[in-house]
Amino acid sequence: MDIARHALALVDEHHVVAIYPISSGAVATPTVVGSDWAYRKTSGNTVAMLDKVYLLRGDAIRGYVRVPAYPASHGRVRLPIADAAANL
């Protein structure tokens, strides 16, 4: 994940499979950055928030209706719903 570029890379065995636009955590609620392992995926809980992927540290990547090109979430990573549904 590159917060400065608002991008998330999906990597499989050191090969970049895809790069997605994201919105990370706002200044008051920053996203923890680094490599992480996904351990569970759920369908989400609202029309605006779908396809959540939980990471080992308790953070999550989720499909979201609004994915601005600036930090806007409460610490989680927002990904366009279509990208989350197709690829996470």
Backbone as CSV, one residue per row, in Angstrom:
resi,resn,N_x,N_y,N_z,CA_x,CA_y,CA_z,C_x,C_y,C_z
1,MET,0.851,-1.159,0.000,0.000,0.000,0.000,0.899,1.224,0.000
2,ASP,0.579,2.174,-0.859,1.304,3.438,-0.932,0.303,4.542,-0.627
3,ILE,0.328,5.004,0.624,-0.649,6.009,1.039,-0.441,7.326,0.310
4,ALA,0.800,7.701,0.047,1.077,8.961,-0.655,0.475,8.974,-2.059
5,ARG,0.433,7.812,-2.697,-0.131,7.709,-4.054,-1.570,7.216,-4.049
6,HIS,-2.111,6.929,-2.880,-3.478,6.422,-2.741,-3.668,5.169,-3.599
7,ALA,-2.760,4.206,-3.392,-2.789,2.987,-4.198,-2.524,1.756,-3.332
8,LEU,-3.135,0.656,-3.724,-2.955,-0.633,-3.071,-2.567,-1.647,-4.140
9,ALA,-1.493,-2.393,-3.900,-1.060,-3.410,-4.856,-1.460,-4.788,-4.332
10,LEU,-2.038,-5.596,-5.198,-2.322,-6.992,-4.903,-1.125,-7.774,-5.431
11,VAL,-0.403,-8.448,-4.529,0.833,-9.128,-4.894,0.694,-10.613,-4.587
12,ASP,1.096,-11.441,-5.550,1.073,-12.888,-5.391,2.478,-13.409,-5.654
13,GLU,3.115,-13.907,-4.617,4.477,-14.445,-4.728,5.419,-13.475,-5.441
14,HIS,5.471,-12.256,-4.979,6.375,-11.209,-5.467,6.010,-10.660,-6.846
15,HIS,4.843,-10.988,-7.362,4.385,-10.471,-8.649,3.171,-9.578,-8.426
16,VAL,3.223,-8.375,-8.964,2.091,-7.466,-8.846,0.996,-7.943,-9.789
17,VAL,-0.152,-8.265,-9.218,-1.297,-8.754,-9.984,-2.180,-7.587,-10.427
18,ALA,-2.359,-6.614,-9.539,-3.210,-5.461,-9.845,-2.874,-4.314,-8.900
19,ILE,-3.205,-3.111,-9.332,-3.059,-1.919,-8.496,-4.404,-1.212,-8.472
20,TYR,-4.851,-0.840,-7.260,-6.175,-0.246,-7.087,-6.077,1.131,-6.437
21,PRO,-6.995,2.039,-6.784,-7.064,3.316,-6.068,-7.685,3.085,-4.702
22,ILE,-7.186,3.808,-3.707,-7.715,3.661,-2.346,-7.881,5.019,-1.687
23,SER,-8.582,5.007,-0.579,-8.605,6.125,0.353,-8.223,5.539,1.699
24,SER,-7.235,6.138,2.339,-6.748,5.623,3.618,-7.346,6.412,4.777
25,GLY,-6.825,6.170,5.964,-7.331,6.825,7.162,-7.027,8.313,7.206
26,ALA,-7.964,9.059,7.752,-7.792,10.501,7.919,-6.672,10.766,8.932
27,VAL,-6.232,12.008,9.012,-5.139,12.376,9.911,-5.432,11.959,11.354
28,ALA,-6.643,12.152,11.811,-7.011,11.810,13.188,-7.107,10.303,13.420
29,THR,-7.318,9.526,12.350,-7.464,8.069,12.456,-6.649,7.398,11.348
30,PRO,-5.321,7.459,11.432,-4.475,6.985,10.330,-4.527,5.472,10.124
31,THR,-4.264,5.067,8.893,-4.154,3.659,8.530,-2.751,3.177,8.877
32,VAL,-2.646,2.014,9.474,-1.350,1.409,9.741,-0.842,0.838,8.423
33,VAL,0.382,1.158,8.049,0.902,0.705,6.764,1.895,-0.436,6.941
34,GLY,2.124,-1.172,5.850,3.068,-2.272,5.838,2.477,-3.480,5.152
35,SER,3.260,-4.523,5.059,2.779,-5.775,4.481,1.927,-6.486,5.519
36,ASP,0.911,-7.142,5.068,0.034,-7.835,6.004,-0.616,-9.017,5.306
37,TRP,-1.155,-9.914,6.083,-1.836,-11.090,5.553,-3.322,-10.985,5.801
38,ALA,-4.082,-11.282,4.786,-5.539,-11.335,4.931,-5.908,-12.691,5.510
39,TYR,-6.873,-12.709,6.430,-7.268,-13.986,7.014,-8.743,-14.288,6.895
40,ARG,-9.551,-13.293,6.515,-10.985,-13.555,6.399,-11.631,-12.522,5.496
41,LYS,-12.627,-12.951,4.727,-13.402,-12.041,3.888,-14.874,-12.221,4.229
42,THR,-15.574,-11.090,4.334,-17.018,-11.134,4.556,-17.695,-10.291,3.492
43,SER,-18.993,-10.404,3.407,-19.724,-9.650,2.389,-19.964,-8.203,2.786
44,GLY,-19.649,-7.803,3.991,-19.875,-6.435,4.441,-21.191,-6.327,5.179
45,ASN,-21.537,-5.094,5.554,-22.729,-4.959,6.378,-23.697,-3.869,5.943
46,THR,-23.393,-3.141,4.896,-24.312,-2.111,4.412,-24.226,-2.017,2.906
47,VAL,-25.107,-1.236,2.326,-25.053,-1.004,0.877,-23.799,-0.215,0.522
48,ALA,-23.342,0.645,1.423,-22.178,1.491,1.148,-20.850,0.814,1.448
49,MET,-20.850,-0.286,2.197,-19.609,-0.924,2.605,-19.712,-2.429,2.373
50,LEU,-18.994,-2.905,1.375,-19.099,-4.313,0.977,-17.732,-4.983,0.915
51,ASP,-17.743,-6.308,0.895,-16.548,-7.121,0.672,-15.377,-6.716,1.553
52,LYS,-15.539,-6.901,2.858,-14.470,-6.582,3.787,-13.460,-7.718,3.835
53,VAL,-12.187,-7.352,3.846,-11.107,-8.305,4.037,-10.380,-7.896,5.301
54,TYR,-10.333,-8.802,6.279,-9.687,-8.516,7.550,-8.220,-8.913,7.492
55,LEU,-7.385,-8.054,8.046,-5.951,-8.290,8.071,-5.516,-8.704,9.465
56,LEU,-4.347,-9.306,9.585,-3.894,-9.880,10.849,-3.893,-8.904,12.012
57,ARG,-3.578,-7.648,11.796,-3.523,-6.692,12.903,-4.897,-6.156,13.273
58,GLY,-5.950,-6.620,12.630,-7.292,-6.153,12.948,-7.787,-5.059,12.028
59,ASP,-6.942,-4.578,11.136,-7.374,-3.593,10.158,-8.206,-4.293,9.087
60,ALA,-8.785,-3.504,8.195,-9.597,-4.089,7.130,-9.488,-3.265,5.861
61,ILE,-9.663,-3.950,4.758,-9.809,-3.325,3.446,-11.255,-3.577,3.069
62,ARG,-11.953,-2.554,2.575,-13.365,-2.760,2.270,-13.776,-2.014,1.025
63,GLY,-14.711,-2.608,0.305,-15.318,-1.919,-0.811,-16.213,-0.818,-0.275
64,TYR,-16.150,0.348,-0.858,-16.907,1.485,-0.341,-17.416,2.325,-1.498
65,VAL,-18.553,2.951,-1.304,-19.171,3.776,-2.346,-18.298,4.982,-2.682
66,ARG,-17.806,5.659,-1.649,-17.031,6.875,-1.855,-15.561,6.592,-1.558
67,VAL,-14.696,6.766,-2.570,-13.264,6.544,-2.408,-12.539,7.784,-2.928
68,PRO,-12.472,8.834,-2.102,-11.804,10.055,-2.548,-10.287,9.850,-2.635
69,ALA,-9.612,10.679,-3.385,-8.157,10.577,-3.560,-7.414,11.310,-2.449
70,TYR,-7.912,11.176,-1.238,-7.255,11.756,-0.059,-7.665,10.915,1.152
71,PRO,-6.902,10.984,2.242,-7.232,10.217,3.445,-8.580,10.659,4.020
72,ALA,-9.540,9.729,4.137,-10.888,10.113,4.563,-11.561,9.109,5.497
73,SER,-10.991,7.934,5.678,-11.692,6.912,6.459,-11.313,6.977,7.937
74,HIS,-11.873,6.081,8.696,-11.559,5.969,10.122,-10.489,4.901,10.341
75,GLY,-9.433,4.951,9.543,-8.308,4.034,9.696,-8.319,2.841,8.772
76,ARG,-9.462,2.515,8.237,-9.539,1.386,7.309,-9.204,1.854,5.896
77,VAL,-9.003,0.902,5.008,-8.688,1.227,3.621,-9.950,1.080,2.789
78,ARG,-10.338,2.138,2.096,-11.491,2.086,1.194,-11.008,1.772,-0.215
79,LEU,-11.749,0.912,-0.875,-11.469,0.469,-2.234,-12.785,0.553,-2.995
80,PRO,-12.772,0.965,-4.277,-14.044,0.992,-5.007,-14.749,-0.370,-4.932
81,ILE,-16.057,-0.360,-4.764,-16.839,-1.580,-4.595,-16.593,-2.585,-5.723
82,ALA,-16.547,-2.116,-6.962,-16.347,-3.033,-8.083,-14.995,-3.749,-7.983
83,ASP,-13.955,-3.044,-7.574,-12.641,-3.650,-7.422,-12.623,-4.645,-6.268
84,ALA,-13.267,-4.301,-5.179,-13.314,-5.189,-4.018,-14.079,-6.464,-4.341
85,ALA,-15.195,-6.325,-4.992,-16.030,-7.496,-5.313,-15.328,-8.438,-6.272
86,ALA,-14.599,-7.890,-7.225,-13.972,-8.716,-8.252,-12.643,-9.319,-7.818
87,ASN,-11.969,-8.689,-6.877,-10.564,-9.078,-6.655,-10.154,-9.384,-5.236
88,LEU,-10.953,-9.053,-4.252,-10.515,-9.343,-2.888,-11.064,-10.675,-2.415
